[in-house]
Amino acid sequence: MAFSKEDKILIKNLQQLKSYTATRSLREFRTKNWTRAQILTIPKRAVTLTYNSANKPYFGLLYAN
């Protein structure tokens, strides 16, 4: 069964925002008749986090003394 545009957006957002896995998506939406392999074909976000002092509110306060 092919995904509709709304289904793809829903799965992608659940993966990004709520850390849904393919198995959890299958359990949550049993009536959709999706397979795990189909869900895994939807590209996930690329994790590109940059850590610097702006991202860490207490950076530098530990060694302020």
mmCIF file of the C-alpha atoms, coordinates in Angstrom:
data_MODEL
# 
_entry.id   MODEL 
# 
loop_
_atom_site.group_PDB 
_atom_site.id 
_atom_site.type_symbol 
_atom_site.label_atom_id 
_atom_site.label_alt_id 
_atom_site.label_comp_id 
_atom_site.label_asym_id 
_atom_site.label_entity_id 
_atom_site.label_seq_id 
_atom_site.pdbx_PDB_ins_code 
_atom_site.Cartn_x 
_atom_site.Cartn_y 
_atom_site.Cartn_z 
_atom_site.occupancy 
_atom_site.B_iso_or_equiv 
_atom_site.pdbx_formal_charge 
_atom_site.auth_seq_id 
_atom_site.auth_comp_id 
_atom_site.auth_asym_id 
_atom_site.auth_atom_id 
_atom_site.pdbx_PDB_model_num 
ATOM 1  C CA . MET A 1 1  ? 0.000  0.000  0.000  1.00 0.00 ? 1  MET A CA 1 
ATOM 2  C CA . ALA A 1 2  ? 1.456  3.327  -1.036 1.00 0.00 ? 2  ALA A CA 1 
ATOM 3  C CA . PHE A 1 3  ? 1.637  6.218  1.387  1.00 0.00 ? 3  PHE A CA 1 
ATOM 4  C CA . SER A 1 4  ? -0.347 9.339  0.823  1.00 0.00 ? 4  SER A CA 1 
ATOM 5  C CA . LYS A 1 5  ? 1.413  12.678 1.140  1.00 0.00 ? 5  LYS A CA 1 
ATOM 6  C CA . GLU A 1 6  ? -0.228 13.217 4.534  1.00 0.00 ? 6  GLU A CA 1 
ATOM 7  C CA . ASP A 1 7  ? 0.906  9.786  5.756  1.00 0.00 ? 7  ASP A CA 1 
ATOM 8  C CA . LYS A 1 8  ? 4.522  10.511 4.834  1.00 0.00 ? 8  LYS A CA 1 
ATOM 9  C CA . ILE A 1 9  ? 4.422  13.848 6.639  1.00 0.00 ? 9  ILE A CA 1 
ATOM 10 C CA . LEU A 1 10 ? 2.798  12.236 9.679  1.00 0.00 ? 10 LEU A CA 1 
ATOM 11 C CA . ILE A 1 11 ? 5.378  9.452  9.923  1.00 0.00 ? 11 ILE A CA 1 
ATOM 12 C CA . LYS A 1 12 ? 8.294  11.809 9.393  1.00 0.00 ? 12 LYS A CA 1 
ATOM 13 C CA . ASN A 1 13 ? 7.047  14.233 12.058 1.00 0.00 ? 13 ASN A CA 1 
ATOM 14 C CA . LEU A 1 14 ? 6.429  11.441 14.568 1.00 0.00 ? 14 LEU A CA 1 
ATOM 15 C CA . GLN A 1 15 ? 9.935  10.132 13.976 1.00 0.00 ? 15 GLN A CA 1 
ATOM 16 C CA . GLN A 1 16 ? 11.472 13.570 14.413 1.00 0.00 ? 16 GLN A CA 1 
ATOM 17 C CA . LEU A 1 17 ? 9.409  15.001 17.242 1.00 0.00 ? 17 LEU A CA 1 
ATOM 18 C CA . LYS A 1 18 ? 8.401  11.952 19.272 1.00 0.00 ? 18 LYS A CA 1 
ATOM 19 C CA . SER A 1 19 ? 11.148 9.482  18.298 1.00 0.00 ? 19 SER A CA 1 
ATOM 20 C CA . TYR A 1 20 ? 8.698  6.956  16.878 1.00 0.00 ? 20 TYR A CA 1 
ATOM 21 C CA . THR A 1 21 ? 10.247 3.797  15.454 1.00 0.00 ? 21 THR A CA 1 
ATOM 22 C CA . ALA A 1 22 ? 8.814  1.811  12.553 1.00 0.00 ? 22 ALA A CA 1 
ATOM 23 C CA . THR A 1 23 ? 7.442  -0.807 14.942 1.00 0.00 ? 23 THR A CA 1 
ATOM 24 C CA . ARG A 1 24 ? 5.778  1.805  17.143 1.00 0.00 ? 24 ARG A CA 1 
ATOM 25 C CA . SER A 1 25 ? 4.180  3.414  14.079 1.00 0.00 ? 25 SER A CA 1 
ATOM 26 C CA . LEU A 1 26 ? 2.776  0.036  13.065 1.00 0.00 ? 26 LEU A CA 1 
ATOM 27 C CA . ARG A 1 27 ? 1.278  -0.508 16.510 1.00 0.00 ? 27 ARG A CA 1 
ATOM 28 C CA . GLU A 1 28 ? -0.175 3.002  16.609 1.00 0.00 ? 28 GLU A CA 1 
ATOM 29 C CA . PHE A 1 29 ? -1.793 2.867  13.153 1.00 0.00 ? 29 PHE A CA 1 
ATOM 30 C CA . ARG A 1 30 ? -2.964 -0.739 12.758 1.00 0.00 ? 30 ARG A CA 1 
ATOM 31 C CA . THR A 1 31 ? -5.766 0.165  10.372 1.00 0.00 ? 31 THR A CA 1 
ATOM 32 C CA . LYS A 1 32 ? -3.379 1.646  7.779  1.00 0.00 ? 32 LYS A CA 1 
ATOM 33 C CA . ASN A 1 33 ? -1.992 -1.774 6.636  1.00 0.00 ? 33 ASN A CA 1 
ATOM 34 C CA . TRP A 1 34 ? 1.577  -0.512 6.458  1.00 0.00 ? 34 TRP A CA 1 
ATOM 35 C CA . THR A 1 35 ? 4.610  -2.760 6.589  1.00 0.00 ? 35 THR A CA 1 
ATOM 36 C CA . ARG A 1 36 ? 7.799  -2.106 8.500  1.00 0.00 ? 36 ARG A CA 1 
ATOM 37 C CA . ALA A 1 37 ? 9.822  -2.116 5.275  1.00 0.00 ? 37 ALA A CA 1 
ATOM 38 C CA . GLN A 1 38 ? 7.589  0.595  3.793  1.00 0.00 ? 38 GLN A CA 1 
ATOM 39 C CA . ILE A 1 39 ? 8.010  2.819  6.842  1.00 0.00 ? 39 ILE A CA 1 
ATOM 40 C CA . LEU A 1 40 ? 11.778 2.373  6.765  1.00 0.00 ? 40 LEU A CA 1 
ATOM 41 C CA . THR A 1 41 ? 11.874 3.703  3.188  1.00 0.00 ? 41 THR A CA 1 
ATOM 42 C CA . ILE A 1 42 ? 10.693 7.131  4.348  1.00 0.00 ? 42 ILE A CA 1 
ATOM 43 C CA . PRO A 1 43 ? 13.874 9.155  4.919  1.00 0.00 ? 43 PRO A CA 1 
ATOM 44 C CA . LYS A 1 44 ? 14.562 10.213 8.474  1.00 0.00 ? 44 LYS A CA 1 
ATOM 45 C CA . ARG A 1 45 ? 16.073 13.526 9.419  1.00 0.00 ? 45 ARG A CA 1 
ATOM 46 C CA . ALA A 1 46 ? 19.776 13.983 9.313  1.00 0.00 ? 46 ALA A CA 1 
ATOM 47 C CA . VAL A 1 47 ? 21.053 14.493 12.816 1.00 0.00 ? 47 VAL A CA 1 
ATOM 48 C CA . THR A 1 48 ? 23.292 17.514 12.687 1.00 0.00 ? 48 THR A CA 1 
ATOM 49 C CA . LEU A 1 49 ? 23.683 18.980 16.120 1.00 0.00 ? 49 LEU A CA 1 
ATOM 50 C CA . THR A 1 50 ? 26.339 21.491 16.913 1.00 0.00 ? 50 THR A CA 1 
ATOM 51 C CA . TYR A 1 51 ? 27.399 21.873 20.501 1.00 0.00 ? 51 TYR A CA 1 
ATOM 52 C CA . ASN A 1 52 ? 28.888 25.117 21.651 1.00 0.00 ? 52 ASN A CA 1 
ATOM 53 C CA . SER A 1 53 ? 28.548 27.401 24.625 1.00 0.00 ? 53 SER A CA 1 
ATOM 54 C CA . ALA A 1 54 ? 25.314 28.877 23.266 1.00 0.00 ? 54 ALA A CA 1 
ATOM 55 C CA . ASN A 1 55 ? 23.614 25.462 23.406 1.00 0.00 ? 55 ASN A CA 1 
ATOM 56 C CA . LYS A 1 56 ? 24.715 24.731 26.971 1.00 0.00 ? 56 LYS A CA 1 
ATOM 57 C CA . PRO A 1 57 ? 23.273 27.219 29.470 1.00 0.00 ? 57 PRO A CA 1 
ATOM 58 C CA . TYR A 1 58 ? 25.684 26.226 32.267 1.00 0.00 ? 58 TYR A CA 1 
ATOM 59 C CA . PHE A 1 59 ? 28.791 25.929 30.130 1.00 0.00 ? 59 PHE A CA 1 
ATOM 60 C CA . GLY A 1 60 ? 31.640 27.674 31.882 1.00 0.00 ? 60 GLY A CA 1 
ATOM 61 C CA . LEU A 1 61 ? 29.792 28.056 35.173 1.00 0.00 ? 61 LEU A CA 1 
ATOM 62 C CA . LEU A 1 62 ? 31.211 24.787 36.455 1.00 0.00 ? 62 LEU A CA 1 
ATOM 63 C CA . TYR A 1 63 ? 34.729 26.148 36.298 1.00 0.00 ? 63 TYR A CA 1 
ATOM 64 C CA . ALA A 1 64 ? 33.998 29.773 37.199 1.00 0.00 ? 64 ALA A CA 1 
ATOM 65 C CA . ASN A 1 65 ? 35.928 29.632 40.472 1.00 0.00 ? 65 ASN A CA 1 
# 
